[in-house]
Amino acid sequence: MKASKQVGIDLATAHKNLNGFRKTRDGWRPKKVDHVPRQMVIYEGFRKEIVEISDSRIASLIGVYHNKVGRSMKTKNFNLLKLRKKTFKDCKGKRHVLQTDLLIVIALKKKESHPEFFDIYAE
């Protein structure tokens, strides 16, 4: 609510377009799951992909995946990249499979430029 005022957007417009809040007796509360479209970076097969998703649960899965990639690379522990769920569908219904082979992920990351801060959300 404060953020919409800071950028000069009407509160009703923000709620309508974000679809991440529900109205309660006490005011607006965030939903457990939102369907706000967002682009995120994943490793799939033998390449880095940018996918558009519209489910906060998938965004969380990808966030957990990147967290495990980082920890796996630091510790060289190949078992950390094992995921209970590693497939998901994007906004268009295309199925994606996260790359869980640490050697392939390391090779893909070596090809990337290395900014100071790695952002999992695409620009």
N, CA, C and O atoms as a GROMACS GRO file, in nm:
protein
  492
    1MET      N    1   0.081  -0.116   0.000
    1MET     CA    2   0.000   0.000   0.000
    1MET      C    3   0.087   0.125   0.000
    1MET      O    4   0.063   0.220  -0.074
    2LYS      N    5   0.189   0.123   0.084
    2LYS     CA    6   0.281   0.235   0.090
    2LYS      C    7   0.358   0.246  -0.043
    2LYS      O    8   0.386   0.356  -0.091
    3ALA      N    9   0.392   0.130  -0.100
    3ALA     CA   10   0.467   0.130  -0.226
    3ALA      C   11   0.386   0.191  -0.340
    3ALA      O   12   0.442   0.263  -0.422
    4SER      N   13   0.255   0.164  -0.345
    4SER     CA   14   0.174   0.221  -0.453
    4SER      C   15   0.170   0.374  -0.441
    4SER      O   16   0.169   0.443  -0.542
    5LYS      N   17   0.167   0.425  -0.319
    5LYS     CA   18   0.169   0.571  -0.299
    5LYS      C   19   0.303   0.629  -0.342
    5LYS      O   20   0.308   0.738  -0.400
    6GLN      N   21   0.412   0.556  -0.313
    6GLN     CA   22   0.545   0.607  -0.346
    6GLN      C   23   0.565   0.622  -0.497
    6GLN      O   24   0.633   0.714  -0.541
    7VAL      N   25   0.507   0.533  -0.575
    7VAL     CA   26   0.524   0.540  -0.720
    7VAL      C   27   0.406   0.608  -0.790
    7VAL      O   28   0.406   0.620  -0.912
    8GLY      N   29   0.307   0.651  -0.712
    8GLY     CA   30   0.196   0.726  -0.768
    8GLY      C   31   0.092   0.644  -0.841
    8GLY      O   32   0.031   0.691  -0.938
    9ILE      N   33   0.071   0.521  -0.795
    9ILE     CA   34  -0.031   0.435  -0.856
    9ILE      C   35  -0.149   0.425  -0.760
    9ILE      O   36  -0.131   0.407  -0.640
   10ASP      N   37  -0.268   0.436  -0.815
   10ASP     CA   38  -0.390   0.423  -0.736
   10ASP      C   39  -0.394   0.283  -0.673
   10ASP      O   40  -0.361   0.184  -0.738
   11LEU      N   41  -0.433   0.276  -0.547
   11LEU     CA   42  -0.435   0.149  -0.474
   11LEU      C   43  -0.524   0.045  -0.541
   11LEU      O   44  -0.487  -0.072  -0.549
   12ALA      N   45  -0.640   0.085  -0.589
   12ALA     CA   46  -0.731  -0.009  -0.657
   12ALA      C   47  -0.668  -0.065  -0.784
   12ALA      O   48  -0.683  -0.184  -0.814
   13THR      N   49  -0.596   0.019  -0.857
   13THR     CA   50  -0.527  -0.026  -0.980
   13THR      C   51  -0.418  -0.127  -0.946
   13THR      O   52  -0.402  -0.227  -1.015
   14ALA      N   53  -0.344  -0.099  -0.840
   14ALA     CA   54  -0.237  -0.192  -0.798
   14ALA      C   55  -0.296  -0.327  -0.761
   14ALA      O   56  -0.244  -0.430  -0.804
   15HIS      N   57  -0.404  -0.329  -0.683
   15HIS     CA   58  -0.466  -0.456  -0.643
   15HIS      C   59  -0.518  -0.533  -0.764
   15HIS      O   60  -0.501  -0.655  -0.773
   16LYS      N   61  -0.580  -0.463  -0.855
   16LYS     CA   62  -0.638  -0.527  -0.974
   16LYS      C   63  -0.529  -0.591  -1.060
   16LYS      O   64  -0.548  -0.702  -1.110
   17ASN      N   65  -0.417  -0.524  -1.078
   17ASN     CA   66  -0.312  -0.573  -1.167
   17ASN      C   67  -0.216  -0.670  -1.102
   17ASN      O   68  -0.161  -0.757  -1.169
   18LEU      N   69  -0.196  -0.658  -0.974
   18LEU     CA   70  -0.103  -0.748  -0.906
   18LEU      C   71  -0.166  -0.882  -0.873
   18LEU      O   72  -0.098  -0.984  -0.876
   19ASN      N   73  -0.294  -0.883  -0.841
   19ASN     CA   74  -0.364  -1.007  -0.810
   19ASN      C   75  -0.295  -1.088  -0.701
   19ASN      O   76  -0.306  -1.210  -0.698
   20GLY      N   77  -0.224  -1.020  -0.613
   20GLY     CA   78  -0.154  -1.091  -0.508
   20GLY      C   79  -0.210  -1.062  -0.369
   20GLY      O   80  -0.151  -1.100  -0.268
   21PHE      N   81  -0.324  -0.993  -0.365
   21PHE     CA   82  -0.382  -0.955  -0.237
   21PHE      C   83  -0.529  -0.993  -0.230
   21PHE      O   84  -0.595  -1.009  -0.333
   22ARG      N   85  -0.579  -1.009  -0.108
   22ARG     CA   86  -0.721  -1.034  -0.089
   22ARG      C   87  -0.771  -0.936   0.018
   22ARG      O   88  -0.696  -0.898   0.108
   23LYS      N   89  -0.895  -0.899   0.006
   23LYS     CA   90  -0.953  -0.803   0.100
   23LYS      C   91  -1.010  -0.878   0.221
   23LYS      O   92  -1.081  -0.977   0.205
   24THR      N   93  -0.978  -0.831   0.339
   24THR     CA   94  -1.031  -0.888   0.463
   24THR      C   95  -1.098  -0.776   0.543
   24THR      O   96  -1.098  -0.660   0.501
   25ARG      N   97  -1.155  -0.810   0.655
   25ARG     CA   98  -1.216  -0.707   0.741
   25ARG      C   99  -1.112  -0.606   0.788
   25ARG      O  100  -1.143  -0.488   0.807
   26ASP      N  101  -0.989  -0.652   0.804
   26ASP     CA  102  -0.882  -0.566   0.855
   26ASP      C  103  -0.810  -0.489   0.746
   26ASP      O  104  -0.721  -0.409   0.776
   27GLY      N  105  -0.844  -0.510   0.620
   27GLY     CA  106  -0.775  -0.442   0.509
   27GLY      C  107  -0.727  -0.544   0.407
   27GLY      O  108  -0.786  -0.651   0.393
   28TRP      N  109  -0.623  -0.511   0.337
   28TRP     CA  110  -0.569  -0.599   0.232
   28TRP      C  111  -0.459  -0.686   0.289
   28TRP      O  112  -0.373  -0.639   0.363
   29ARG      N  113  -0.463  -0.814   0.254
   29ARG     CA  114  -0.363  -0.912   0.299
   29ARG      C  115  -0.307  -0.986   0.176
   29ARG      O  116  -0.380  -1.009   0.080
   30PRO      N  117  -0.179  -1.021   0.179
   30PRO     CA  118  -0.124  -1.097   0.066
   30PRO      C  119  -0.184  -1.237   0.057
   30PRO      O  120  -0.213  -1.299   0.160
   31LYS      N  121  -0.203  -1.285  -0.064
   31LYS     CA  122  -0.252  -1.422  -0.084
   31LYS      C  123  -0.136  -1.518  -0.062
   31LYS      O  124  -0.019  -1.481  -0.074
   32LYS      N  125  -0.170  -1.643  -0.029
   32LYS     CA  126  -0.065  -1.745  -0.013
   32LYS      C  127   0.002  -1.774  -0.146
   32LYS      O  128   0.122  -1.799  -0.151
   33VAL      N  129  -0.077  -1.770  -0.253
   33VAL     CA  130  -0.026  -1.796  -0.388
   33VAL      C  131  -0.069  -1.681  -0.477
   33VAL      O  132  -0.185  -1.641  -0.476
   34ASP      N  133   0.026  -1.627  -0.555
   34ASP     CA  134  -0.014  -1.523  -0.649
   34ASP      C  135   0.008  -1.574  -0.791
   34ASP      O  136   0.078  -1.673  -0.814
   35HIS      N  137  -0.052  -1.506  -0.884
   35HIS     CA  138  -0.039  -1.541  -1.026
   35HIS      C  139   0.012  -1.422  -1.104
   35HIS      O  140  -0.035  -1.391  -1.214
   36VAL      N  141   0.111  -1.355  -1.046
   36VAL     CA  142   0.173  -1.240  -1.109
   36VAL      C  143   0.280  -1.291  -1.205
   36VAL      O  144   0.370  -1.363  -1.163
   37PRO      N  145   0.272  -1.256  -1.335
   37PRO     CA  146   0.372  -1.303  -1.430
   37PRO      C  147   0.510  -1.246  -1.397
   37PRO      O  148   0.523  -1.129  -1.361
   38ARG      N  149   0.612  -1.329  -1.410
   38ARG     CA  150   0.750  -1.285  -1.389
   38ARG      C  151   0.843  -1.371  -1.472
   38ARG      O  152   0.811  -1.486  -1.502
   39GLN      N  153   0.956  -1.316  -1.508
   39GLN     CA  154   1.057  -1.390  -1.584
   39GLN      C  155   1.168  -1.430  -1.489
   39GLN      O  156   1.214  -1.351  -1.407
   40MET      N  157   1.211  -1.555  -1.502
   40MET     CA  158   1.318  -1.605  -1.416
   40MET      C  159   1.417  -1.685  -1.499
   40MET      O  160   1.384  -1.738  -1.606
   41VAL      N  161   1.538  -1.693  -1.449
   41VAL     CA  162   1.647  -1.764  -1.515
   41VAL      C  163   1.655  -1.905  -1.458
   41VAL      O  164   1.647  -1.925  -1.336
   42ILE      N  165   1.672  -2.004  -1.547
   42ILE     CA  166   1.692  -2.143  -1.503
   42ILE      C  167   1.802  -2.204  -1.588
   42ILE      O  168   1.839  -2.150  -1.692
   43TYR      N  169   1.854  -2.317  -1.543
   43TYR     CA  170   1.943  -2.401  -1.624
   43TYR      C  171   1.862  -2.524  -1.663
   43TYR      O  172   1.812  -2.597  -1.578
   44GLU      N  173   1.852  -2.544  -1.794
   44GLU     CA  174   1.774  -2.656  -1.846
   44GLU      C  175   1.854  -2.721  -1.958
   44GLU      O  176   1.904  -2.653  -2.048
   45GLY      N  177   1.866  -2.852  -1.950
   45GLY     CA  178   1.946  -2.921  -2.052
   45GLY      C  179   2.090  -2.872  -2.045
   45GLY      O  180   2.155  -2.882  -1.942
   46PHE      N  181   2.138  -2.819  -2.158
   46PHE     CA  182   2.276  -2.771  -2.164
   46PHE      C  183   2.281  -2.621  -2.189
   46PHE      O  184   2.375  -2.571  -2.251
   47ARG      N  185   2.179  -2.548  -2.141
   47ARG     CA  186   2.181  -2.403  -2.161
   47ARG      C  187   2.105  -2.331  -2.050
   47ARG      O  188   2.026  -2.388  -1.975
   48LYS      N  189   2.135  -2.202  -2.044
   48LYS     CA  190   2.065  -2.112  -1.952
   48LYS      C  191   1.942  -2.060  -2.025
   48LYS      O  192   1.950  -2.018  -2.140
   49GLU      N  193   1.826  -2.064  -1.957
   49GLU     CA  194   1.700  -2.022  -2.018
   49GLU      C  195   1.636  -1.913  -1.934
   49GLU      O  196   1.656  -1.906  -1.813
   50ILE      N  197   1.560  -1.827  -2.000
   50ILE     CA  198   1.475  -1.731  -1.932
   50ILE      C  199   1.332  -1.777  -1.956
   50ILE      O  200   1.288  -1.788  -2.070
   51VAL      N  201   1.259  -1.803  -1.848
   51VAL     CA  202   1.122  -1.853  -1.860
   51VAL      C  203   1.027  -1.753  -1.794
   51VAL      O  204   1.063  -1.686  -1.697
   52GLU      N  205   0.906  -1.745  -1.848
   52GLU     CA  206   0.803  -1.661  -1.786
   52GLU      C  207   0.705  -1.752  -1.714
   52GLU      O  208   0.648  -1.844  -1.773
   53ILE      N  209   0.688  -1.724  -1.588
   53ILE     CA  210   0.597  -1.804  -1.505
   53ILE      C  211   0.495  -1.712  -1.440
   53ILE      O  212   0.517  -1.591  -1.429
   54SER      N  213   0.384  -1.769  -1.398
   54SER     CA  214   0.282  -1.687  -1.334
   54SER      C  215   0.226  -1.755  -1.210
   54SER      O  216   0.106  -1.750  -1.184
   55ASP      N  217   0.312  -1.818  -1.135
   55ASP     CA  218   0.270  -1.886  -1.013
   55ASP      C  219   0.382  -1.870  -0.910
   55ASP      O  220   0.496  -1.907  -0.936
   56SER      N  221   0.348  -1.815  -0.794
   56SER     CA  222   0.450  -1.791  -0.692
   56SER      C  223   0.512  -1.921  -0.640
   56SER      O  224   0.625  -1.920  -0.591
   57ARG      N  225   0.439  -2.033  -0.650
   57ARG     CA  226   0.496  -2.161  -0.604
   57ARG      C  227   0.609  -2.204  -0.696
   57ARG      O  228   0.709  -2.260  -0.650
   58ILE      N  229   0.595  -2.179  -0.827
   58ILE     CA  230   0.703  -2.212  -0.921
   58ILE      C  231   0.820  -2.118  -0.899
   58ILE      O  232   0.936  -2.160  -0.906
   59ALA      N  233   0.792  -1.990  -0.872
   59ALA     CA  234   0.899  -1.894  -0.842
   59ALA      C  235   0.977  -1.939  -0.719
   59ALA      O  236   1.100  -1.928  -0.715
   60SER      N  237   0.908  -1.991  -0.619
   60SER     CA  238   0.974  -2.042  -0.499
   60SER      C  239   1.060  -2.163  -0.531
   60SER      O  240   1.172  -2.176  -0.481
   61LEU      N  241   1.007  -2.253  -0.616
   61LEU     CA  242   1.084  -2.371  -0.658
   61LEU      C  243   1.214  -2.328  -0.726
   61LEU      O  244   1.320  -2.383  -0.696
   62ILE      N  245   1.206  -2.231  -0.816
   62ILE     CA  246   1.326  -2.185  -0.887
   62ILE      C  247   1.421  -2.116  -0.790
   62ILE      O  248   1.543  -2.130  -0.803
   63GLY      N  249   1.368  -2.041  -0.694
   63GLY     CA  250   1.452  -1.979  -0.592
   63GLY      C  251   1.526  -2.082  -0.509
   63GLY      O  252   1.645  -2.066  -0.482
   64VAL      N  253   1.456  -2.187  -0.467
   64VAL     CA  254   1.519  -2.296  -0.391
   64VAL      C  255   1.627  -2.363  -0.477
   64VAL      O  256   1.735  -2.396  -0.428
   65TYR      N  257   1.595  -2.383  -0.605
   65TYR     CA  258   1.690  -2.444  -0.698
   65TYR      C  259   1.820  -2.362  -0.705
   65TYR      O  260   1.929  -2.418  -0.693
   66HIS      N  261   1.808  -2.231  -0.723
   66HIS     CA  262   1.929  -2.146  -0.731
   66HIS      C  263   2.006  -2.145  -0.600
   66HIS      O  264   2.128  -2.140  -0.599
   67ASN      N  265   1.935  -2.151  -0.490
   67ASN     CA  266   1.999  -2.158  -0.359
   67ASN      C  267   2.080  -2.287  -0.348
   67ASN      O  268   2.194  -2.286  -0.301
   68LYS      N  269   2.020  -2.398  -0.392
   68LYS     CA  270   2.090  -2.528  -0.387
   68LYS      C  271   2.208  -2.531  -0.484
   68LYS      O  272   2.311  -2.591  -0.454
   69VAL      N  273   2.194  -2.467  -0.600
   69VAL     CA  274   2.305  -2.459  -0.696
   69VAL      C  275   2.423  -2.388  -0.629
   69VAL      O  276   2.536  -2.436  -0.635
   70GLY      N  277   2.395  -2.275  -0.565
   70GLY     CA  278   2.501  -2.200  -0.499
   70GLY      C  279   2.570  -2.279  -0.389
   70GLY      O  280   2.693  -2.282  -0.381
   71ARG      N  281   2.489  -2.344  -0.305
   71ARG     CA  282   2.548  -2.425  -0.196
   71ARG      C  283   2.624  -2.545  -0.250
   71ARG      O  284   2.728  -2.581  -0.196
   72SER      N  285   2.572  -2.607  -0.356
   72SER     CA  286   2.639  -2.723  -0.416
   72SER      C  287   2.774  -2.683  -0.473
   72SER      O  288   2.872  -2.756  -0.460
   73MET      N  289   2.779  -2.566  -0.538
   73MET     CA  290   2.905  -2.522  -0.597
   73MET      C  291   3.008  -2.487  -0.490
   73MET      O  292   3.127  -2.512  -0.507
   74LYS      N  293   2.962  -2.428  -0.379
   74LYS     CA  294   3.056  -2.393  -0.271
   74LYS      C  295   3.112  -2.516  -0.204
   74LYS      O  296   3.231  -2.522  -0.173
   75THR      N  297   3.026  -2.616  -0.180
   75THR     CA  298   3.068  -2.734  -0.104
   75THR      C  299   3.113  -2.849  -0.193
   75THR      O  300   3.170  -2.946  -0.144
   76LYS      N  301   3.086  -2.839  -0.324
   76LYS     CA  302   3.112  -2.947  -0.420
   76LYS      C  303   3.037  -3.075  -0.381
   76LYS      O  304   3.081  -3.186  -0.410
   77ASN      N  305   2.923  -3.056  -0.315
   77ASN     CA  306   2.838  -3.168  -0.273
   77ASN      C  307   2.733  -3.192  -0.382
   77ASN      O  308   2.640  -3.113  -0.396
   78PHE      N  309   2.747  -3.298  -0.457
   78PHE     CA  310   2.659  -3.328  -0.569
   78PHE      C  311   2.518  -3.365  -0.523
   78PHE      O  312   2.423  -3.352  -0.600
   79ASN      N  313   2.504  -3.411  -0.399
   79ASN     CA  314   2.373  -3.453  -0.350
   79ASN      C  315   2.281  -3.337  -0.315
   79ASN      O  316   2.160  -3.357  -0.303
   80LEU      N  317   2.335  -3.217  -0.298
   80LEU     CA  318   2.251  -3.103  -0.261
   80LEU      C  319   2.155  -3.063  -0.372
   80LEU      O  320   2.051  -3.002  -0.345
   81LEU      N  321   2.187  -3.098  -0.497
   81LEU     CA  322   2.103  -3.058  -0.609
   81LEU      C  323   1.987  -3.153  -0.634
   81LEU      O  324   1.912  -3.136  -0.730
   82LYS      N  325   1.972  -3.251  -0.550
   82LYS     CA  326   1.856  -3.340  -0.565
   82LYS      C  327   1.731  -3.264  -0.521
   82LYS      O  328   1.725  -3.210  -0.411
   83LEU      N  329   1.633  -3.260  -0.608
   83LEU     CA  330   1.509  -3.188  -0.581
   83LEU      C  331   1.392  -3.285  -0.581
   83LEU      O  332   1.389  -3.379  -0.661
   84ARG      N  333   1.296  -3.263  -0.492
   84ARG     CA  334   1.176  -3.345  -0.492
   84ARG      C  335   1.095  -3.317  -0.620
   84ARG      O  336   1.041  -3.409  -0.682
   85LYS      N  337   1.089  -3.191  -0.658
   85LYS     CA  338   1.018  -3.154  -0.780
   85LYS      C  339   1.115  -3.074  -0.866
   85LYS      O  340   1.171  -2.975  -0.820
   86LYS      N  341   1.136  -3.117  -0.989
   86LYS     CA  342   1.227  -3.042  -1.075
   86LYS      C  343   1.166  -3.008  -1.211
   86LYS      O  344   1.237  -2.960  -1.299
   87THR      N  345   1.038  -3.033  -1.229
   87THR     CA  346   0.971  -2.997  -1.354
   87THR      C  347   0.858  -2.898  -1.323
   87THR      O  348   0.799  -2.899  -1.215
   88PHE      N  349   0.829  -2.813  -1.420
   88PHE     CA  350   0.721  -2.716  -1.406
   88PHE      C  351   0.679  -2.670  -1.545
   88PHE      O  352   0.748  -2.695  -1.644
   89LYS      N  353   0.564  -2.603  -1.551
   89LYS     CA  354   0.515  -2.547  -1.676
   89LYS      C  355   0.522  -2.395  -1.669
   89LYS      O  356   0.493  -2.335  -1.566
   90ASP      N  357   0.560  -2.334  -1.782
   90ASP     CA  358   0.564  -2.188  -1.787
   90ASP      C  359   0.427  -2.132  -1.822
   90ASP      O  360   0.328  -2.206  -1.826
   91CYS      N  361   0.419  -2.001  -1.846
   91CYS     CA  362   0.290  -1.934  -1.875
   91CYS      C  363   0.222  -1.991  -1.999
   91CYS      O  364   0.099  -1.991  -2.007
   92LYS      N  365   0.300  -2.038  -2.094
   92LYS     CA  366   0.245  -2.089  -2.220
   92LYS      C  367   0.215  -2.238  -2.215
   92LYS      O  368   0.169  -2.295  -2.313
   93GLY      N  369   0.241  -2.301  -2.102
   93GLY     CA  370   0.213  -2.443  -2.087
   93GLY      C  371   0.329  -2.533  -2.127
   93GLY      O  372   0.316  -2.656  -2.126
   94LYS      N  373   0.445  -2.473  -2.162
   94LYS     CA  374   0.561  -2.554  -2.200
   94LYS      C  375   0.625  -2.611  -2.072
   94LYS      O  376   0.644  -2.540  -1.973
   95ARG      N  377   0.657  -2.739  -2.077
   95ARG     CA  378   0.717  -2.809  -1.963
   95ARG      C  379   0.868  -2.785  -1.961
   95ARG      O  380   0.933  -2.793  -2.066
   96HIS      N  381   0.923  -2.756  -1.846
   96HIS     CA  382   1.066  -2.734  -1.827
   96HIS      C  383   1.118  -2.828  -1.720
   96HIS      O  384   1.048  -2.861  -1.624
   97VAL      N  385   1.243  -2.872  -1.738
   97VAL     CA  386   1.308  -2.960  -1.641
   97VAL      C  387   1.437  -2.892  -1.595
   97VAL      O  388   1.523  -2.860  -1.676
   98LEU      N  389   1.449  -2.869  -1.465
   98LEU     CA  390   1.568  -2.805  -1.410
   98LEU      C  391   1.688  -2.900  -1.419
   98LEU      O  392   1.676  -3.019  -1.390
   99GLN      N  393   1.802  -2.846  -1.460
   99GLN     CA  394   1.925  -2.925  -1.471
   99GLN      C  395   1.978  -2.952  -1.331
   99GLN      O  396   2.006  -2.858  -1.256
  100THR      N  397   1.993  -3.079  -1.294
  100THR     CA  398   2.042  -3.113  -1.160
  100THR      C  399   2.178  -3.182  -1.162
  100THR      O  400   2.225  -3.230  -1.059
  101ASP      N  401   2.242  -3.187  -1.278
  101ASP     CA  402   2.378  -3.240  -1.286
  101ASP      C  403   2.474  -3.126  -1.256
  101ASP      O  404   2.487  -3.033  -1.337
  102LEU      N  405   2.541  -3.131  -1.141
  102LEU     CA  406   2.625  -3.021  -1.096
  102LEU      C  407   2.738  -2.990  -1.194
  102LEU      O  408   2.772  -2.874  -1.212
  103LEU      N  409   2.796  -3.091  -1.258
  103LEU     CA  410   2.905  -3.066  -1.353
  103LEU      C  411   2.856  -2.984  -1.472
  103LEU      O  412   2.928  -2.896  -1.520
  104ILE      N  413   2.736  -3.012  -1.520
  104ILE     CA  414   2.680  -2.936  -1.632
  104ILE      C  415   2.650  -2.793  -1.587
  104ILE      O  416   2.678  -2.698  -1.660
  105VAL      N  417   2.593  -2.777  -1.468
  105VAL     CA  418   2.562  -2.644  -1.416
  105VAL      C  419   2.690  -2.562  -1.400
  105VAL      O  420   2.693  -2.444  -1.434
  106ILE      N  421   2.796  -2.624  -1.349
  106ILE     CA  422   2.925  -2.555  -1.334
  106ILE      C  423   2.976  -2.510  -1.470
  106ILE      O  424   3.023  -2.397  -1.484
  107ALA      N  425   2.969  -2.598  -1.569
  107ALA     CA  426   3.014  -2.562  -1.704
  107ALA      C  427   2.932  -2.446  -1.760
  107ALA      O  428   2.988  -2.356  -1.823
  108LEU      N  429   2.801  -2.446  -1.739
  108LEU     CA  430   2.715  -2.337  -1.786
  108LEU      C  431   2.748  -2.206  -1.715
  108LEU      O  432   2.749  -2.100  -1.777
  109LYS      N  433   2.774  -2.214  -1.586
  109LYS     CA  434   2.805  -2.093  -1.510
  109LYS      C  435   2.941  -2.036  -1.550
  109LYS      O  436   2.960  -1.915  -1.544
  110LYS      N  437   3.034  -2.121  -1.589
  110LYS     CA  438   3.166  -2.073  -1.634
  110LYS      C  439   3.154  -1.992  -1.763
  110LYS      O  440   3.234  -1.902  -1.787
  111LYS      N  441   3.056  -2.025  -1.844
  111LYS     CA  442   3.035  -1.952  -1.970
  111LYS      C  443   2.977  -1.812  -1.948
  111LYS      O  444   2.992  -1.725  -2.034
  112GLU      N  445   2.911  -1.791  -1.834
  112GLU     CA  446   2.844  -1.663  -1.805
  112GLU      C  447   2.944  -1.556  -1.766
  112GLU      O  448   3.053  -1.584  -1.715
  113SER      N  449   2.903  -1.430  -1.790
  113SER     CA  450   2.978  -1.320  -1.730
  113SER      C  451   2.944  -1.321  -1.582
  113SER      O  452   2.838  -1.371  -1.544
  114HIS      N  453   3.029  -1.268  -1.501
  114HIS     CA  454   3.009  -1.278  -1.357
  114HIS      C  455   2.985  -1.140  -1.296
  114HIS      O  456   3.079  -1.073  -1.254
  115PRO      N  457   2.858  -1.098  -1.292
  115PRO     CA  458   2.829  -0.971  -1.224
  115PRO      C  459   2.849  -0.986  -1.074
  115PRO      O  460   2.857  -1.098  -1.023
  116GLU      N  461   2.858  -0.874  -1.003
  116GLU     CA  462   2.877  -0.880  -0.859
  116GLU      C  463   2.762  -0.949  -0.788
  116GLU      O  464   2.783  -1.018  -0.688
  117PHE      N  465   2.641  -0.931  -0.839
  117PHE     CA  466   2.524  -0.990  -0.776
  117PHE      C  467   2.448  -1.066  -0.882
  117PHE      O  468   2.410  -1.009  -0.984
  118PHE      N  469   2.424  -1.196  -0.860
  118PHE     CA  470   2.351  -1.278  -0.956
  118PHE      C  471   2.203  -1.263  -0.928
  118PHE      O  472   2.157  -1.290  -0.817
  119ASP      N  473   2.127  -1.221  -1.028
  119ASP     CA  474   1.984  -1.199  -1.013
  119ASP      C  475   1.909  -1.310  -1.083
  119ASP      O  476   1.926  -1.330  -1.203
  120ILE      N  477   1.825  -1.384  -1.010
  120ILE     CA  478   1.752  -1.494  -1.070
  120ILE      C  479   1.634  -1.447  -1.153
  120ILE      O  480   1.577  -1.524  -1.230
  121TYR      N  481   1.596  -1.319  -1.136
  121TYR     CA  482   1.487  -1.263  -1.216
  121TYR      C  483   1.547  -1.198  -1.340
  121TYR      O  484   1.644  -1.124  -1.332
  122ALA      N  485   1.489  -1.227  -1.455
  122ALA     CA  486   1.537  -1.169  -1.580
  122ALA      C  487   1.502  -1.021  -1.586
  122ALA      O  488   1.403  -0.977  -1.527
  123GLU      N  489   1.583  -0.947  -1.656
  123GLU     CA  490   1.558  -0.802  -1.668
  123GLU      C  491   1.469  -0.771  -1.784
  123GLU      O  492   1.437  -0.655  -1.809
   0.00000   0.00000   0.00000
